[in-house]
Amino acid sequence: MIDLPDLPLPGQGATAERLHRLAALGRADLVACRLAEGHVDAVAIRAELGDADSSKDHGGQRWGVWAAAPSAVRAEHGPDGWRLSGDRPWCSGAVWCTDALVTAAADDGIRLFAVRNRAPHATPLDGTWPAVGMAASDSRTVRFADAPARPIGGPGAYVDRPGFWHGGVGVAACWFGGGLGVADALLAAARRKDPGPHALAHLGGVDVALGAARAVLDDAATRIDADPKADAHRLALRVRATVEAAATEVIDRVGRALGAGPLCRDGDHSRRVADLTVYLRQSHAEGDLEQLGRLLAEEDPRW
């Protein structure tokens, strides 16, 4: 059972607390963190877009944000309201979620909808998540078949709001937590006995990488709270790239310092490494760096 946290909303003065608590979840269990992050992101999205039904939430609701490949699902408006049909990949918590925010292509653009995740209108497809890393996140493809849906905001509202990028920073906080969890194995080994100069050098490198990641997350929290309505696109891209690089370095350094032993004999550690490796690929790698470069070419970076 995943204990869903009640986190402060981003941009309301306690964004640092939100990010720190997401990181703590990631350090303990990346799968649980991934599902919890989707839920708290959905809460924030609904609040920002003024979903009137958010006040009617009842205990036991577990939300996901299923927004990959938005045009893969089609939204049609008829006499009985909106209906969604189509296959949506990458639906983390495909069975666990009771409700989801789903993007879909409508005649007037890409829209966001609230949908109940239940048969026969929403069906996770077997065989669509054969993953090893993040296996327990159950991120299968979900098939929507004439699913009743409630619109949240207007066309384009999901990606056009500043909070879209605040959510991206939240994901980076989860990656940071995953990096902390992997680093814990090296720190514990160094405290049990002297692991030798090379392993200690790797531990020092891990500290530097994680320190840089924590600094950019704390800076992002301060900036988001100072101006919640500012365009945070460039900020989020920079934070995500920094944290991704730090977490990747941690995986490499811990592996080089400790060898194959923990990966082969410590189930918790090997699972953390596999989970973090997959989770980091939610980044678009060079594609995100290209976006950042284009933004910098158009604006004063104020380095």
Summary of the structure (lengths in Angstrom):
residues: 303
radius of gyration: 20.1
end to end distance: 44.8
largest distance: 71.7
contacts: 1013
relative contact order: 0.14
helix: 55%
strand: 17%
